[in-house]
């Protein structure tokens, strides 16, 4: 049992109507993903209203639904937990979960690498004890409380991703999570159309320090222009700090090398001198693993166990996962970077692609980087040198902003440019052949992930 009904009522200040169950075993906000014994929380969003799906959730096995009081009468006869607002009720349950937990908690934010660092930290800690972590990219005003509310009472470690697209969004989420350790991976012009400057993005990321428990620690990536600003903010919040990265840092990363199984490098500083290996390529991915290592050390994890877990950890889907397709003797190598993109992550992915061994052609499918504001054309055009350095044979471009990049690339390099991924999918599928390497990278809204699925379906993964 995750919560007794009485616990839920205490946490959210609600009232139970027609609830026969003593407790719930899980929590969901999606009526399509209901487990038997679940609590369904009917969140009202911009594009949907969970109250429209309460009956479906109960039919699917939920034993109760948390609903807004103004909807309760319309749902009369169903097992309900009635609150003023369902999202606020979920936040109350999240706060209850955090208050009862003895877990050591880590929170991760940053313009680039949040999910990959969260996943590396999860893998490291799972090898050391019972670990609860955010799934997918559930890192916003409803995702964070949902993930926290799902944390079992006996968890030894908790790992939570916290995102934002505007100032002020991280503060309440960090105060809810109350981490012992906060990681800020980097600051880059992601969502910059909503900010006056990159420095303002750094200040928004620094909001994570506000919720850190007294005596807590900040782990801060150093490979950007705003590291000193973040360190000052962390120290002003009363935290001790450790910086990490390839540039000046308390814990420096050096001797990066691609390996047949991924990458490795040397880590040195603050009493650490060791080699870190990972099962995926990329300087940025190695840096994410180092952040996870430092966080694990801060919460008492065994160093050797952590290193062994990280050495087997590969990239998540959509964030650099390498997949072999087709013929074992001459496979197509697909690098799936389809989940998101900004100038920093795009350059990191192109650097990795430049190192990919290929018997056939090197093919790029690049989609728009969104939310870059008035300077979007410049950000896209500025990628031309990085694209050329990656030595592709063909480049497919998707989206209106990619027109600026197309103008800067040699005309013979651009195989096609379209507004939508569906318009280019057939050409990409017909172009790919055994021995080729292809990387897809763009903002999630460009929907390159749909093309990844079609490529995998067409050629078949090699087990």
C-alpha angles and dihedrals in degrees: 000000000000096000137357115232089245089055090053093049091049092048098048103026091236137142127238121230122188093341111153099173122094093216148340131257099202144004128232139172093191118078089202091063104050122145122200110274095023131148110229114209111205102214118185110221138175093266103025143026116219090207088073089064103043095103090048091050093051090048089051092056109279111143094205142005126218106221141173114264092238089061099043099091092051088055095045115151095035121102103265141176103204119209136162091254126002095217091051088048089054089050089051090053090048091052089049090051092051093047094054095043126100091190122128103241131210125189124196131201137154141127092263133023101021097132095038091051092045090052093048089050091048092052092047094050097042087064089056104043148321105325133188118194141172114267127225109340097317092152108125138088092296100025096059096050090044092053092045093047089054093057110118117235092240097053113131095196134026126196121190133181117215121193137176143186098189139030117279097028098103098049098072092041094051090048088052095049094041094197124200089211128032122197123199108187101190146315119245137152095278111143087002092149085075095051137064093226146342088268088061089053088052090052090051091051089049089063086084089074092063093073099043114121118255110278090024130146137233123212110197131187111232103199097099139064098260104056094111090052090053094046090052091050092049093049091046086057089055097255131137113232143213122187122203135186149089094289126058106326143144087244110035126201115212142159094041111191134177111230133193088258100038128290144313140192144170122264121201136172145071092040095316125117115158147113120260121201128189134185096238135059128248139087089237092053091052089050089052089053091051090053089052091049092052092047092049090052090052092056095047103261120156110262098216093046089050093050092050091051093049092049090064096042118111132188120284119248112279092019105078103309110161114216128185115216139186122359118027091214094052110012131183109241112217119192109197111208093145100123102080146340143197129158094273097048091042092056091046091052092048090051090054092046090053088062097047111116110233133182093188133030128324111231129186127196107190126183133194120290102225135207094035095127127208093344094055094113091053093049090052095044091049090064092070095093092048091049092050091047089056087063100223121179093209135016125199114195127201126192141030096274092056088071087082091056092045090058091056098047125081107269093233090058096058108082093182143334122208138167096235134037092232089062092057101035097089093051092050092049092049092046098053116095137170112293095025125127119213131183125193117199131166145109115299092247090064087067098222086151088075089059091049088057092049092049091050092047093048098049104022127229120269109234 
